[in-house]
Amino acid sequence: MLLEGSCHCRAVRFRVESHEPVPFLRCYCSICRKTAGTGGFAINLGADHTTLKVEGMAHVAVYRATMDDGRQSTGHRHFCRQCGTALWLWDPTWPDLVHPHAGAIDTPLPTPPSVTHMMLGSKAGWVQVHAEAGDVCVDAYPDESLAQWHRRHGVES
Protein backbone atom coordinates (compact mmCIF):
# COMPACT_ATOMS: atom_id res chain seq x y z
CA MET A 1 0.00 0.00 0.00
CA LEU A 2 1.36 3.42 -0.93
CA LEU A 3 1.34 5.72 2.10
CA GLU A 4 1.54 9.47 1.67
CA GLY A 5 2.27 11.65 4.66
CA SER A 6 3.18 15.15 5.73
CA CYS A 7 3.91 17.33 8.70
CA HIS A 8 1.38 19.78 10.09
CA CYS A 9 2.86 22.83 8.34
CA ARG A 10 3.30 20.86 5.06
CA ALA A 11 7.02 21.77 4.80
CA VAL A 12 7.73 18.02 4.64
CA ARG A 13 5.84 15.53 2.49
CA PHE A 14 6.75 11.91 1.99
CA ARG A 15 5.59 8.69 0.40
CA VAL A 16 6.56 5.10 1.10
CA GLU A 17 5.39 1.57 0.24
CA SER A 18 4.06 -0.34 3.24
CA HIS A 19 3.33 -4.01 3.69
CA GLU A 20 2.26 -3.34 7.29
CA PRO A 21 -0.16 -0.37 7.00
CA VAL A 22 -2.65 -1.24 9.76
CA PRO A 23 -2.19 1.01 12.82
CA PHE A 24 -2.57 -1.70 15.45
CA LEU A 25 0.52 -1.30 17.66
CA ARG A 26 0.35 1.34 20.38
CA CYS A 27 3.68 2.04 22.10
CA TYR A 28 3.51 3.55 25.59
CA CYS A 29 7.29 3.86 26.18
CA SER A 30 8.52 7.20 27.48
CA ILE A 31 10.39 8.00 24.26
CA CYS A 32 7.39 7.48 21.97
CA ARG A 33 5.03 9.12 24.44
CA LYS A 34 7.16 12.24 24.78
CA THR A 35 8.26 12.63 21.16
CA ALA A 36 5.11 11.63 19.30
CA GLY A 37 2.47 10.38 21.68
CA THR A 38 -0.98 11.72 22.00
CA GLY A 39 -3.22 9.84 24.36
CA GLY A 40 -0.03 8.53 26.00
CA PHE A 41 1.14 6.36 23.10
CA ALA A 42 2.49 6.51 19.56
CA ILE A 43 1.55 4.34 16.58
CA ASN A 44 4.21 3.33 14.06
CA LEU A 45 3.64 1.46 10.80
CA GLY A 46 6.06 -0.77 8.89
CA ALA A 47 7.33 0.21 5.44
CA ASP A 48 10.10 -0.45 2.93
CA HIS A 49 12.89 2.06 3.57
CA THR A 50 14.17 1.81 -0.02
CA THR A 51 10.87 3.29 -1.28
CA LEU A 52 10.88 6.36 1.01
CA LYS A 53 10.72 9.57 -1.04
CA VAL A 54 10.83 12.91 0.78
CA GLU A 55 10.05 16.45 -0.35
CA GLY A 56 11.34 19.16 1.98
CA MET A 57 14.21 17.13 3.47
CA ALA A 58 15.88 20.42 4.46
CA HIS A 59 13.11 20.79 7.06
CA VAL A 60 13.71 17.34 8.59
CA ALA A 61 15.71 16.92 11.80
CA VAL A 62 16.68 13.73 13.61
CA TYR A 63 16.50 12.96 17.33
CA ARG A 64 18.29 10.03 18.95
CA ALA A 65 17.01 9.47 22.47
CA THR A 66 19.15 8.74 25.50
CA MET A 67 17.97 5.57 27.24
CA ASP A 68 17.46 5.27 31.01
CA ASP A 69 20.82 3.48 31.28
CA GLY A 70 22.63 6.33 29.51
CA ARG A 71 23.06 4.58 26.14
CA GLN A 72 21.95 6.37 22.99
CA SER A 73 19.04 4.75 21.17
CA THR A 74 19.85 3.33 17.76
CA GLY A 75 16.52 4.70 16.49
CA HIS A 76 16.66 7.85 14.36
CA ARG A 77 13.41 9.72 14.98
CA HIS A 78 12.72 12.09 12.10
CA PHE A 79 10.57 15.16 12.68
CA CYS A 80 9.80 18.49 11.04
CA ARG A 81 12.09 21.20 12.41
CA GLN A 82 9.42 23.82 11.50
CA CYS A 83 6.36 22.45 13.33
CA GLY A 84 7.70 19.50 15.34
CA THR A 85 5.55 16.78 13.74
CA ALA A 86 6.92 13.27 14.31
CA LEU A 87 7.29 11.76 10.82
CA TRP A 88 9.09 8.40 10.87
CA LEU A 89 11.63 6.30 12.73
CA TRP A 90 14.53 4.52 11.03
CA ASP A 91 16.94 2.22 12.86
CA PRO A 92 20.20 0.91 11.33
CA THR A 93 19.60 -2.35 13.19
CA TRP A 94 16.89 -3.05 10.56
CA PRO A 95 18.09 -0.90 7.61
CA ASP A 96 15.46 -2.17 5.15
CA LEU A 97 12.58 -0.92 7.32
CA VAL A 98 11.21 2.50 8.12
CA HIS A 99 8.40 3.17 10.58
CA PRO A 100 6.16 6.09 9.64
CA HIS A 101 4.08 7.55 12.45
CA ALA A 102 0.42 6.85 11.72
CA GLY A 103 -0.44 10.40 12.81
CA ALA A 104 1.64 11.82 9.93
CA ILE A 105 -0.06 9.68 7.27
CA ASP A 106 -2.59 11.43 5.01
CA THR A 107 -3.66 8.25 3.17
CA PRO A 108 -6.75 6.63 4.73
CA LEU A 109 -5.52 3.71 6.83
CA PRO A 110 -7.30 0.39 7.45
CA THR A 111 -9.08 -0.04 10.79
CA PRO A 112 -7.34 -2.69 12.90
CA PRO A 113 -9.38 -5.74 13.97
CA SER A 114 -7.51 -5.66 17.29
CA VAL A 115 -4.81 -3.60 18.99
CA THR A 116 -1.53 -4.52 20.68
CA HIS A 117 -0.65 -2.27 23.61
CA MET A 118 3.11 -2.52 24.22
CA MET A 119 5.58 -1.11 26.75
CA LEU A 120 2.82 -0.77 29.34
CA GLY A 121 5.49 -1.18 32.01
CA SER A 122 6.67 2.37 31.25
CA LYS A 123 3.36 4.12 30.55
CA ALA A 124 2.58 7.33 32.41
CA GLY A 125 0.34 6.94 35.46
CA TRP A 126 -2.34 9.21 34.01
CA VAL A 127 -2.73 7.10 30.86
CA GLN A 128 -5.79 4.87 30.69
CA VAL A 129 -5.37 1.86 28.44
CA HIS A 130 -8.55 1.29 26.48
CA ALA A 131 -8.10 -2.39 25.70
CA GLU A 132 -10.95 -4.33 24.14
CA ALA A 133 -11.63 -8.06 23.99
CA GLY A 134 -9.02 -9.60 21.70
CA ASP A 135 -6.41 -6.90 22.33
CA VAL A 136 -2.93 -7.90 23.50
CA CYS A 137 -1.39 -6.02 26.45
CA VAL A 138 2.31 -6.47 27.29
CA ASP A 139 4.70 -4.70 29.65
CA ALA A 140 7.58 -4.75 27.15
CA TYR A 141 7.79 -5.92 23.52
CA PRO A 142 5.19 -8.29 22.04
CA ASP A 143 6.23 -11.73 20.82
CA GLU A 144 4.73 -10.93 17.42
CA SER A 145 6.33 -8.62 14.83
CA LEU A 146 4.44 -6.12 12.64
CA ALA A 147 4.71 -8.53 9.69
CA GLN A 148 3.54 -11.54 11.74
CA TRP A 149 0.52 -9.63 13.07
CA HIS A 150 -0.49 -8.58 9.55
CA ARG A 151 -0.13 -12.17 8.26
CA ARG A 152 -2.14 -13.59 11.17
CA HIS A 153 -4.96 -11.11 10.52
CA GLY A 154 -4.81 -11.53 6.74
CA VAL A 155 -4.28 -7.81 6.17
CA GLU A 156 -1.07 -7.86 4.17
CA SER A 157 -1.07 -5.36 1.35
C-alpha positions in Angstrom: 0.0 0.0 0.0 1.4 3.4 -0.9 1.3 5.7 2.1 1.5 9.5 1.7 2.3 11.6 4.7 3.2 15.1 5.7 3.9 17.3 8.7 1.4 19.8 10.1 2.9 22.8 8.3 3.3 20.9 5.1 7.0 21.8 4.8 7.7 18.0 4.6 5.8 15.5 2.5 6.7 11.9 2.0 5.6 8.7 0.4 6.6 5.1 1.1 5.4 1.6 0.2 4.1 -0.3 3.2 3.3 -4.0 3.7 2.3 -3.3 7.3 -0.2 -0.4 7.0 -2.7 -1.2 9.8 -2.2 1.0 12.8 -2.6 -1.7 15.4 0.5 -1.3 17.7 0.3 1.3 20.4 3.7 2.0 22.1 3.5 3.6 25.6 7.3 3.9 26.2 8.5 7.2 27.5 10.4 8.0 24.3 7.4 7.5 22.0 5.0 9.1 24.4 7.2 12.2 24.8 8.3 12.6 21.2 5.1 11.6 19.3 2.5 10.4 21.7 -1.0 11.7 22.0 -3.2 9.8 24.4 0.0 8.5 26.0 1.1 6.4 23.1 2.5 6.5 19.6 1.5 4.3 16.6 4.2 3.3 14.1 3.6 1.5 10.8 6.1 -0.8 8.9 7.3 0.2 5.4 10.1 -0.5 2.9 12.9 2.1 3.6 14.2 1.8 0.0 10.9 3.3 -1.3 10.9 6.4 1.0 10.7 9.6 -1.0 10.8 12.9 0.8 10.1 16.5 -0.4 11.3 19.2 2.0 14.2 17.1 3.5 15.9 20.4 4.5 13.1 20.8 7.1 13.7 17.3 8.6 15.7 16.9 11.8 16.7 13.7 13.6 16.5 13.0 17.3 18.3 10.0 19.0 17.0 9.5 22.5 19.1 8.7 25.5 18.0 5.6 27.2 17.5 5.3 31.0 20.8 3.5 31.3 22.6 6.3 29.5 23.1 4.6 26.1 22.0 6.4 23.0 19.0 4.8 21.2 19.8 3.3 17.8 16.5 4.7 16.5 16.7 7.9 14.4 13.4 9.7 15.0 12.7 12.1 12.1 10.6 15.2 12.7 9.8 18.5 11.0 12.1 21.2 12.4 9.4 23.8 11.5 6.4 22.4 13.3 7.7 19.5 15.3 5.6 16.8 13.7 6.9 13.3 14.3 7.3 11.8 10.8 9.1 8.4 10.9 11.6 6.3 12.7 14.5 4.5 11.0 16.9 2.2 12.9 20.2 0.9 11.3 19.6 -2.4 13.2 16.9 -3.0 10.6 18.1 -0.9 7.6 15.5 -2.2 5.1 12.6 -0.9 7.3 11.2 2.5 8.1 8.4 3.2 10.6 6.2 6.1 9.6 4.1 7.6 12.4 0.4 6.8 11.7 -0.4 10.4 12.8 1.6 11.8 9.9 -0.1 9.7 7.3 -2.6 11.4 5.0 -3.7 8.3 3.2 -6.7 6.6 4.7 -5.5 3.7 6.8 -7.3 0.4 7.4 -9.1 0.0 10.8 -7.3 -2.7 12.9 -9.4 -5.7 14.0 -7.5 -5.7 17.3 -4.8 -3.6 19.0 -1.5 -4.5 20.7 -0.7 -2.3 23.6 3.1 -2.5 24.2 5.6 -1.1 26.8 2.8 -0.8 29.3 5.5 -1.2 32.0 6.7 2.4 31.3 3.4 4.1 30.5 2.6 7.3 32.4 0.3 6.9 35.5 -2.3 9.2 34.0 -2.7 7.1 30.9 -5.8 4.9 30.7 -5.4 1.9 28.4 -8.6 1.3 26.5 -8.1 -2.4 25.7 -11.0 -4.3 24.1 -11.6 -8.1 24.0 -9.0 -9.6 21.7 -6.4 -6.9 22.3 -2.9 -7.9 23.5 -1.4 -6.0 26.4 2.3 -6.5 27.3 4.7 -4.7 29.7 7.6 -4.8 27.1 7.8 -5.9 23.5 5.2 -8.3 22.0 6.2 -11.7 20.8 4.7 -10.9 17.4 6.3 -8.6 14.8 4.4 -6.1 12.6 4.7 -8.5 9.7 3.5 -11.5 11.7 0.5 -9.6 13.1 -0.5 -8.6 9.5 -0.1 -12.2 8.3 -2.1 -13.6 11.2 -5.0 -11.1 10.5 -4.8 -11.5 6.7 -4.3 -7.8 6.2 -1.1 -7.9 4.2 -1.1 -5.4 1.4 
